[in-house]
Every structure is written in C-alpha cells, then in structure tokens.
C-alpha cells in the first residue's frame, strides 16, 4: 500500500492558518490576483487530505487547542474518526469569492486552480486524497480532471459532473430573492429568504413530515405553519455568516459547473444519497458510469437528503473509512 494512503501518527498534531497569493486566470472573467486562505491541521509528516464542503463552508474544519471554536465539519473530523487530524494532515481553504469581495463569475475550475497554486506554496507535492462534500465534490472533480498529478484518490459526496436542471431552477429563484431584497435595500431579508428556499431543497418531505406535522396557528389573523420557526432561524443564522454577493456568485458557480467524467483518471469513490433533491441518484449513477472501472458507488438513504453528510456523520464516517482504505490494502 502506498505510504500516503497508510496514515500513521508520527508527530504531535499542529494547527496553522495562513494565506498565499495566487495569480489566477478565471474561466469566465480573466486574470485575477487573490489571496487564498487555508488551514492545515495534523502531524507535519503525515499524508495530506484536502477536505472541502458546501458553499458556506470555510477553511476551519474542526476545533483544536489553538482554535477551539467548532468548525463546519466538526462531526466528521476528530480523534477516532476516519478524518483524524492525529493521523492525517487535513488541508482546507476559504473558497475564492467567499468573502463577498469578488463580484465576478466564479467557476469550480477556478477553485481547483487556486488549490493547484496553493499546494506548492505549502510544500505539498501531492495529496493522498481529496474528500469533497456538495460544492466541494464539484471542486474535487475539477481538480482531478484539470490537475491529475496533484492527488492520488478522490471521494465525491453528493456532487456530480453537472448540475441538474431542477436544482438550477431552485438556485435561480434563490438568487432572485436576493436581488429583490437588494432592490428594496434589504440585503439581509433577501438573503434570509434565499436560504429558507434552499433549506427546502437540502432536506426531504419525509423529514418535514416527521418534524412539522402539526396544525397551523393563527397569529394576528395570519396563518403560521410549524416549519416557519425553523426556516426563520436558518435564514437568520445564514445572514450572520455569509455576504449576499458571496452567496450569489458561489450559487452561480454550481450552475456553471461542468466536468467530463472521462477526464478523471484516478480511483474515485462516489457517495450518493437516495432522496437527494439537488443531486439525484440518477446523476450520480451517470457520473459513475462515465468514470468507468475507476469508480465505486456507495448509496446512502437518509431523510436528510442533500444535508445527509452533515447529519449522518457516523454513516458517512464508515463510508469514508472504506473509501480511504480500499479492500486489499492494509490499514
């Protein structure tokens, strides 16, 4: 088994943050100089895994002694997990455009280009693997297609080679909600409404039936249904952590995404969620068929739909363990 795929803790884990300058040529907007923020956690001589999440994810995966605040992957990263920063070096970054300062079309290929420039600046010749969830899966596919020498293995969770038209329609309406808010000088209101629409696409009717199956109430003569408190809270939290411009441009980035699966020539594990309304199982099957013998498909059924990777952490962890330690390779 290649050493890069046999993680063994040989040093005390370290946790560092920083940023590097990148000179990029954006696929749809031309030359750009940007700074790419990153976070690297794990023993200095351990194999490196890149971990990437949805459009609202950032470089902070999980807390440590130095930065104890919880990260977006808190349930997936930690001791006794497959993504154990005591055994791997876990690398993550802030997405290009995530600060809201870049009001230009951003492609997933641009994110892959930023990673390709970041790695040598960190002294990393090759990644042992790339684990991408949702938008991160799209970026991982682009990295594998455009810069194949930079990684050995790819794990794709709830992300395909192209956006589904139904999902693109959902996102288009979300962006219209943001635009309407901006016209009314209510950026926060429009962004919160867009997030509320998004939550309906991330989850499933089965979950809503289980959680919110109660009679509506009348408040000041208006009907309020049980799910509205949940949706309001989700919108308020989102407004506090993501600029409207970042949301719009990264949402567009998903719809610009296209990868020819035939270009991905390395071992790939595809994890699909049955019931995912944004990335249907059929699209994931098509991706696997395009990848051919290089791919392994694992299917998870969950009432959480597209958000299963954030909620079904134990089940996702088991699938990651299998993906990063394939049969026939010793752990």
C-alpha positions as a Markdown table, in Angstrom:
| # | Residue | x | y | z |
|---|---|---|---|---|
| 1 | Unk | 0.0 | 0.0 | 0.0 |
| 2 | Unk | 1.4 | 3.5 | -0.8 |
| 3 | Unk | 2.7 | 5.3 | 2.3 |
| 4 | Unk | 0.4 | 8.3 | 1.5 |
| 5 | Unk | -2.6 | 6.1 | 2.0 |
| 6 | Unk | -1.5 | 4.5 | 5.3 |
| 7 | Unk | -1.8 | 7.3 | 7.8 |
| 8 | Unk | 0.3 | 6.7 | 10.9 |
| 9 | Unk | 0.7 | 9.4 | 13.7 |
| 10 | Unk | 4.4 | 10.1 | 13.9 |
| 11 | Unk | 4.3 | 13.6 | 15.5 |
| 12 | Unk | 2.3 | 15.9 | 17.6 |
| 13 | Unk | -0.5 | 17.4 | 15.5 |
| 14 | Unk | -0.1 | 21.0 | 14.6 |
| 15 | Unk | -2.7 | 23.5 | 13.5 |
| 16 | Unk | -1.8 | 26.5 | 11.4 |
| 17 | Unk | -3.6 | 29.2 | 9.4 |
| 18 | Unk | -2.4 | 31.5 | 6.7 |
| 19 | Unk | -2.9 | 32.8 | 3.2 |
| 20 | Unk | -1.0 | 32.8 | 0.0 |
| 21 | Unk | -1.0 | 34.9 | -3.1 |
| 22 | Unk | -2.4 | 33.4 | -6.2 |
| 23 | Unk | -2.3 | 34.7 | -9.8 |
| 24 | Unk | -5.3 | 33.1 | -11.4 |
| 25 | Unk | -6.9 | 33.2 | -14.8 |
| 26 | Unk | -10.6 | 32.8 | -14.2 |
| 27 | Unk | -12.5 | 30.7 | -16.7 |
| 28 | Unk | -15.2 | 33.4 | -17.3 |
| 29 | Unk | -13.6 | 36.6 | -16.0 |
| 30 | Unk | -9.9 | 36.6 | -17.0 |
| 31 | Unk | -6.8 | 37.4 | -14.8 |
| 32 | Unk | -7.1 | 37.9 | -11.1 |
| 33 | Unk | -4.7 | 38.2 | -8.2 |
| 34 | Unk | -6.2 | 36.8 | -5.0 |
| 35 | Unk | -5.1 | 35.7 | -1.6 |
| 36 | Unk | -6.2 | 32.1 | -0.7 |
| 37 | Unk | -6.8 | 31.5 | 3.0 |
| 38 | Unk | -6.0 | 28.0 | 4.2 |
| 39 | Unk | -5.9 | 25.9 | 7.4 |
| 40 | Unk | -3.7 | 22.9 | 7.9 |
| 41 | Unk | -4.2 | 20.5 | 10.9 |
| 42 | Unk | -2.2 | 17.4 | 11.6 |
| 43 | Unk | 1.3 | 16.0 | 12.0 |
| 44 | Unk | 3.8 | 17.7 | 9.7 |
| 45 | Unk | 5.0 | 14.4 | 8.2 |
| 46 | Unk | 1.6 | 12.7 | 7.8 |
| 47 | Unk | -0.1 | 12.3 | 4.4 |
| 48 | Unk | -2.3 | 15.2 | 3.3 |
| 49 | Unk | -6.0 | 15.0 | 2.7 |
| 50 | Unk | -7.9 | 18.0 | 1.3 |
| 51 | Unk | -11.4 | 18.4 | 2.7 |
| 52 | Unk | -13.9 | 20.7 | 1.1 |
| 53 | Unk | -17.6 | 21.4 | 1.9 |
| 54 | Unk | -20.6 | 23.3 | 0.6 |
| 55 | Unk | -20.6 | 26.9 | -0.5 |
| 56 | Unk | -20.9 | 28.2 | 3.1 |
| 57 | Unk | -18.0 | 26.0 | 4.4 |
| 58 | Unk | -14.7 | 27.6 | 5.1 |
| 59 | Unk | -11.2 | 26.7 | 6.0 |
| 60 | Unk | -12.0 | 25.8 | 9.6 |
| 61 | Unk | -12.9 | 22.1 | 9.8 |
| 62 | Unk | -12.9 | 21.4 | 13.5 |
| 63 | Unk | -11.7 | 22.9 | 16.8 |
| 64 | Unk | -8.2 | 22.3 | 18.3 |
| 65 | Unk | -6.4 | 23.6 | 21.4 |
| 66 | Unk | -5.2 | 26.6 | 19.4 |
| 67 | Unk | -8.6 | 27.4 | 17.7 |
| 68 | Unk | -11.3 | 25.7 | 19.8 |
| 69 | Unk | -14.3 | 27.1 | 18.0 |
| 70 | Unk | -16.3 | 24.3 | 16.3 |
| 71 | Unk | -15.8 | 24.0 | 12.5 |
| 72 | Unk | -18.3 | 23.2 | 9.8 |
| 73 | Unk | -17.0 | 19.5 | 9.7 |
| 74 | Unk | -17.0 | 19.1 | 13.5 |
| 75 | Unk | -18.9 | 15.8 | 13.4 |
| 76 | Unk | -16.7 | 14.4 | 10.7 |
| 77 | Unk | -13.3 | 15.4 | 11.8 |
| 78 | Unk | -11.7 | 14.4 | 15.1 |
| 79 | Unk | -10.0 | 11.6 | 17.1 |
| 80 | Unk | -11.5 | 8.2 | 16.4 |
| 81 | Unk | -12.9 | 9.5 | 13.1 |
| 82 | Unk | -11.6 | 8.5 | 9.7 |
| 83 | Unk | -10.6 | 12.2 | 9.2 |
| 84 | Unk | -8.5 | 12.1 | 12.3 |
| 85 | Unk | -6.0 | 15.1 | 12.5 |
| 86 | Unk | -3.8 | 12.9 | 14.6 |
| 87 | Unk | -3.2 | 10.6 | 11.7 |
| 88 | Unk | -3.6 | 12.8 | 8.6 |
| 89 | Unk | -2.7 | 16.4 | 7.7 |
| 90 | Unk | -6.1 | 17.9 | 6.9 |
| 91 | Unk | -6.0 | 20.8 | 4.5 |
| 92 | Unk | -8.9 | 23.1 | 3.7 |
| 93 | Unk | -9.3 | 26.6 | 2.3 |
| 94 | Unk | -11.7 | 29.6 | 2.1 |
| 95 | Unk | -13.3 | 29.4 | -1.3 |
| 96 | Unk | -12.5 | 32.1 | -3.9 |
| 97 | Unk | -15.2 | 34.7 | -3.6 |
| 98 | Unk | -16.4 | 33.6 | -0.1 |
| 99 | Unk | -15.5 | 37.0 | 1.4 |
| 100 | Unk | -18.0 | 38.7 | -0.8 |
| 101 | Unk | -15.3 | 41.0 | -2.3 |
| 102 | Unk | -15.3 | 39.3 | -5.7 |
| 103 | Unk | -18.3 | 40.2 | -7.8 |
| 104 | Unk | -17.4 | 38.2 | -10.9 |
| 105 | Unk | -18.4 | 34.8 | -12.3 |
| 106 | Unk | -16.6 | 32.0 | -10.5 |
| 107 | Unk | -16.2 | 28.5 | -11.9 |
| 108 | Unk | -15.4 | 25.4 | -9.9 |
| 109 | Unk | -12.4 | 25.1 | -12.2 |
| 110 | Unk | -11.2 | 28.4 | -10.7 |
| 111 | Unk | -11.4 | 26.9 | -7.2 |
| 112 | Unk | -9.3 | 23.9 | -8.5 |
| 113 | Unk | -6.8 | 26.3 | -10.0 |
| 114 | Unk | -6.5 | 28.1 | -6.6 |
| 115 | Unk | -5.8 | 24.7 | -4.9 |
| 116 | Unk | -3.2 | 23.9 | -7.6 |
| 117 | Unk | -1.3 | 27.1 | -6.8 |
| 118 | Unk | -1.7 | 26.7 | -3.0 |
| 119 | Unk | -0.2 | 23.2 | -2.7 |
| 120 | Unk | 3.4 | 24.0 | -3.9 |
| 121 | Unk | 3.5 | 27.1 | -1.7 |
| 122 | Unk | 2.8 | 24.8 | 1.3 |
| 123 | Unk | 5.5 | 22.4 | 0.1 |
| 124 | Unk | 2.9 | 19.7 | -0.8 |
| 125 | Unk | 3.8 | 17.8 | -4.0 |
| 126 | Unk | 0.7 | 15.6 | -4.0 |
| 127 | Unk | -2.4 | 15.0 | -1.9 |
| 128 | Unk | -3.1 | 11.5 | -0.6 |
| 129 | Unk | -6.7 | 12.2 | -1.3 |
| 130 | Unk | -9.4 | 14.8 | -1.7 |
| 131 | Unk | -12.7 | 14.5 | 0.2 |
| 132 | Unk | -15.4 | 16.8 | -1.2 |
| 133 | Unk | -19.0 | 17.3 | 0.0 |
| 134 | Unk | -21.6 | 19.1 | -2.1 |
| 135 | Unk | -19.8 | 22.1 | -3.7 |
| 136 | Unk | -16.5 | 20.6 | -2.5 |
| 137 | Unk | -17.3 | 17.5 | -4.6 |
| 138 | Unk | -17.5 | 19.6 | -7.7 |
| 139 | Unk | -14.2 | 21.3 | -6.9 |
| 140 | Unk | -12.6 | 17.8 | -6.3 |
| 141 | Unk | -13.8 | 16.6 | -9.7 |
| 142 | Unk | -12.3 | 19.7 | -11.4 |
| 143 | Unk | -9.0 | 19.2 | -9.6 |
| 144 | Unk | -8.9 | 15.6 | -10.6 |
| 145 | Unk | -9.7 | 16.4 | -14.2 |
| 146 | Unk | -7.5 | 19.5 | -14.6 |
| 147 | Unk | -4.6 | 18.7 | -12.3 |
| 148 | Unk | -4.5 | 14.9 | -12.0 |
| 149 | Unk | -0.9 | 14.7 | -10.8 |
| 150 | Unk | -1.8 | 16.5 | -7.6 |
| 151 | Unk | -3.9 | 13.8 | -6.0 |
| 152 | Unk | -4.0 | 10.0 | -5.6 |
| 153 | Unk | -7.6 | 9.4 | -4.7 |
| 154 | Unk | -10.9 | 11.2 | -4.8 |
| 155 | Unk | -14.0 | 10.9 | -2.6 |
| 156 | Unk | -17.1 | 12.6 | -4.0 |
| 157 | Unk | -20.1 | 13.1 | -1.7 |
| 158 | Unk | -23.4 | 14.5 | -3.1 |
| 159 | Unk | -21.9 | 16.2 | -6.1 |
| 160 | Unk | -22.0 | 15.3 | -9.8 |
| 161 | Unk | -20.3 | 16.2 | -13.0 |
| 162 | Unk | -23.0 | 18.7 | -14.0 |
| 163 | Unk | -25.9 | 20.5 | -12.2 |
| 164 | Unk | -29.4 | 19.0 | -12.5 |
| 165 | Unk | -31.8 | 21.5 | -14.2 |
| 166 | Unk | -34.3 | 21.1 | -11.4 |
| 167 | Unk | -31.6 | 22.1 | -8.9 |
| 168 | Unk | -30.5 | 25.0 | -11.1 |
| 169 | Unk | -34.1 | 26.3 | -11.1 |
| 170 | Unk | -34.2 | 26.2 | -7.3 |
| 171 | Unk | -30.9 | 28.2 | -7.2 |
| 172 | Unk | -32.1 | 30.7 | -9.8 |
| 173 | Unk | -35.2 | 31.5 | -7.6 |
| 174 | Unk | -32.9 | 31.9 | -4.6 |
| 175 | Unk | -30.8 | 34.4 | -6.4 |
| 176 | Unk | -33.9 | 36.3 | -7.5 |
| 177 | Unk | -34.9 | 36.6 | -3.8 |
| 178 | Unk | -31.5 | 38.2 | -3.0 |
| 179 | Unk | -31.9 | 40.6 | -6.0 |
| 180 | Unk | -35.4 | 41.6 | -4.8 |
| 181 | Unk | -34.0 | 42.3 | -1.3 |
| 182 | Unk | -31.3 | 44.4 | -2.8 |
| 183 | Unk | -33.8 | 46.4 | -4.8 |
| 184 | Unk | -35.6 | 47.2 | -1.6 |
| 185 | Unk | -32.4 | 48.0 | 0.3 |
| 186 | Unk | -33.0 | 44.8 | 2.4 |
| 187 | Unk | -30.0 | 42.6 | 1.6 |
| 188 | Unk | -30.4 | 40.7 | 4.8 |
| 189 | Unk | -34.1 | 40.0 | 4.2 |
| 190 | Unk | -33.5 | 38.8 | 0.6 |
| 191 | Unk | -30.6 | 36.6 | 1.6 |
| 192 | Unk | -32.5 | 35.1 | 4.5 |
| 193 | Unk | -35.4 | 34.3 | 2.2 |
| 194 | Unk | -33.0 | 32.6 | -0.3 |
| 195 | Unk | -31.6 | 30.5 | 2.5 |
| 196 | Unk | -35.1 | 29.4 | 3.5 |
| 197 | Unk | -35.8 | 28.4 | 0.0 |
| 198 | Unk | -32.5 | 26.5 | 0.0 |
| 199 | Unk | -33.4 | 24.6 | 3.1 |
| 200 | Unk | -36.4 | 23.1 | 1.4 |
| 201 | Unk | -34.1 | 21.7 | -1.3 |
| 202 | Unk | -31.5 | 20.5 | 1.1 |
| 203 | Unk | -33.9 | 18.4 | 3.1 |
| 204 | Unk | -36.8 | 16.0 | 2.2 |
| 205 | Unk | -40.6 | 15.9 | 2.5 |
| 206 | Unk | -40.1 | 12.9 | 4.8 |
| 207 | Unk | -38.1 | 14.9 | 7.3 |
| 208 | Unk | -40.6 | 17.7 | 7.3 |
| 209 | Unk | -43.5 | 15.3 | 7.8 |
| 210 | Unk | -41.8 | 13.8 | 10.8 |
| 211 | Unk | -40.8 | 17.2 | 12.4 |
| 212 | Unk | -43.5 | 19.6 | 11.5 |
| 213 | Unk | -46.7 | 17.5 | 11.3 |
| 214 | Unk | -48.9 | 19.8 | 13.4 |
| 215 | Unk | -51.8 | 22.1 | 12.9 |
| 216 | Unk | -51.0 | 25.7 | 11.9 |
| 217 | Unk | -51.8 | 28.6 | 14.3 |
| 218 | Unk | -53.4 | 31.9 | 13.8 |
| 219 | Unk | -51.3 | 34.9 | 14.9 |
| 220 | Unk | -52.8 | 38.3 | 14.5 |
| 221 | Unk | -55.2 | 36.9 | 12.0 |
| 222 | Unk | -52.5 | 35.3 | 9.9 |
| 223 | Unk | -51.7 | 31.6 | 9.4 |
| 224 | Unk | -48.3 | 30.4 | 10.6 |
| 225 | Unk | -47.3 | 26.8 | 9.8 |
| 226 | Unk | -45.0 | 24.8 | 12.2 |
| 227 | Unk | -41.9 | 24.9 | 9.8 |
| 228 | Unk | -41.7 | 28.6 | 9.8 |
| 229 | Unk | -39.8 | 29.0 | 13.1 |
| 230 | Unk | -37.2 | 26.5 | 11.7 |
| 231 | Unk | -36.9 | 28.4 | 8.4 |
| 232 | Unk | -36.7 | 31.8 | 10.1 |
| 233 | Unk | -33.9 | 30.6 | 12.4 |
| 234 | Unk | -32.0 | 29.1 | 9.4 |
| 235 | Unk | -32.2 | 32.3 | 7.5 |
| 236 | Unk | -31.1 | 34.5 | 10.4 |
| 237 | Unk | -28.0 | 32.3 | 11.1 |
| 238 | Unk | -27.0 | 32.3 | 7.4 |
| 239 | Unk | -27.2 | 36.1 | 7.1 |
| 240 | Unk | -24.8 | 36.4 | 10.0 |
| 241 | Unk | -22.1 | 34.4 | 8.3 |
| 242 | Unk | -22.2 | 34.8 | 4.5 |
| 243 | Unk | -22.3 | 38.0 | 2.4 |
| 244 | Unk | -25.0 | 38.3 | -0.2 |
| 245 | Unk | -22.5 | 38.7 | -3.0 |
| 246 | Unk | -20.6 | 35.6 | -2.0 |
| 247 | Unk | -23.9 | 33.6 | -1.9 |
| 248 | Unk | -24.9 | 34.7 | -5.4 |
| 249 | Unk | -21.6 | 34.1 | -7.0 |
| 250 | Unk | -21.0 | 30.7 | -5.4 |
| 251 | Unk | -24.5 | 29.7 | -6.2 |
| 252 | Unk | -23.9 | 30.6 | -9.8 |
| 253 | Unk | -20.7 | 28.7 | -9.7 |
| 254 | Unk | -22.6 | 25.5 | -9.1 |
| 255 | Unk | -24.7 | 26.1 | -12.2 |
| 256 | Unk | -21.6 | 26.9 | -14.3 |
| 257 | Unk | -20.0 | 23.6 | -13.3 |
| 258 | Unk | -19.3 | 21.0 | -16.0 |
| 259 | Unk | -16.7 | 18.1 | -15.9 |
| 260 | Unk | -16.3 | 15.3 | -18.4 |
| 261 | Unk | -16.0 | 12.2 | -16.2 |
| 262 | Unk | -13.7 | 10.6 | -18.8 |
| 263 | Unk | -11.1 | 13.2 | -17.8 |
| 264 | Unk | -11.0 | 11.9 | -14.2 |
| 265 | Unk | -8.5 | 9.0 | -14.4 |
| 266 | Unk | -7.9 | 8.2 | -10.7 |
| 267 | Unk | -9.6 | 6.0 | -8.2 |
| 268 | Unk | -12.9 | 7.7 | -7.2 |
| 269 | Unk | -15.5 | 6.8 | -4.6 |
| 270 | Unk | -18.9 | 8.3 | -5.3 |
| 271 | Unk | -21.2 | 8.5 | -2.3 |
| 272 | Unk | -24.8 | 9.3 | -3.3 |
| 273 | Unk | -27.9 | 9.9 | -1.1 |
| 274 | Unk | -31.1 | 8.4 | -2.2 |
| 275 | Unk | -33.7 | 11.1 | -1.9 |
| 276 | Unk | -31.3 | 14.0 | -2.5 |
| 277 | Unk | -33.4 | 16.5 | -4.4 |
| 278 | Unk | -30.4 | 18.6 | -5.6 |
| 279 | Unk | -28.1 | 15.9 | -6.8 |
| 280 | Unk | -30.4 | 13.0 | -7.8 |
| 281 | Unk | -29.2 | 9.4 | -7.5 |
| 282 | Unk | -29.6 | 9.1 | -11.3 |
| 283 | Unk | -27.0 | 11.8 | -11.9 |
| 284 | Unk | -24.6 | 10.1 | -9.5 |
| 285 | Unk | -25.1 | 6.8 | -11.4 |
| 286 | Unk | -24.3 | 8.7 | -14.6 |
| 287 | Unk | -21.2 | 10.0 | -13.1 |
| 288 | Unk | -20.0 | 6.6 | -12.0 |
| 289 | Unk | -20.8 | 5.2 | -15.5 |
| 290 | Unk | -18.7 | 7.9 | -17.0 |
| 291 | Unk | -15.8 | 7.2 | -14.6 |
| 292 | Unk | -16.0 | 3.5 | -15.5 |
| 293 | Unk | -13.8 | 1.0 | -13.7 |
| 294 | Unk | -12.1 | 3.7 | -11.7 |
| 295 | Unk | -15.2 | 4.4 | -9.7 |
| 296 | Unk | -17.0 | 2.8 | -6.7 |
| 297 | Unk | -20.6 | 3.8 | -5.9 |
| 298 | Unk | -22.0 | 3.8 | -2.4 |
| 299 | Unk | -25.6 | 4.7 | -1.8 |
| 300 | Unk | -27.0 | 6.1 | 1.5 |
| 301 | Unk | -30.7 | 6.5 | 2.2 |
| 302 | Unk | -31.5 | 9.3 | 4.5 |
| 303 | Unk | -34.4 | 11.6 | 5.4 |
| 304 | Unk | -31.9 | 14.4 | 5.5 |
| 305 | Unk | -31.5 | 14.4 | 1.7 |
| 306 | Unk | -28.6 | 16.6 | 0.5 |
| 307 | Unk | -27.7 | 17.5 | 4.0 |
| 308 | Unk | -27.1 | 13.9 | 5.0 |
| 309 | Unk | -23.3 | 14.4 | 5.0 |
| 310 | Unk | -23.7 | 16.9 | 7.8 |
| 311 | Unk | -26.3 | 14.9 | 9.8 |
| 312 | Unk | -25.5 | 11.2 | 9.2 |
| 313 | Unk | -21.9 | 11.6 | 10.5 |
| 314 | Unk | -21.5 | 8.1 | 11.7 |
| 315 | Unk | -22.7 | 6.5 | 8.5 |
| 316 | Unk | -20.7 | 8.9 | 6.4 |
| 317 | Unk | -17.6 | 8.2 | 8.5 |
| 318 | Unk | -18.0 | 4.5 | 7.9 |
| 319 | Unk | -18.1 | 5.1 | 4.1 |
| 320 | Unk | -15.1 | 7.3 | 4.3 |
| 321 | Unk | -13.1 | 4.6 | 6.1 |
| 322 | Unk | -13.9 | 2.2 | 3.3 |
| 323 | Unk | -13.1 | 4.8 | 0.6 |
| 324 | Unk | -9.7 | 5.8 | 2.0 |
| 325 | Unk | -8.7 | 2.2 | 2.9 |
| 326 | Unk | -10.0 | 0.1 | -0.1 |
| 327 | Unk | -10.2 | -3.7 | 0.2 |
| 328 | Unk | -6.9 | -5.4 | -0.2 |
| 329 | Unk | -5.0 | -2.5 | 1.3 |
| 330 | Unk | -3.9 | -2.8 | 5.0 |
| 331 | Unk | -4.7 | -0.1 | 7.4 |
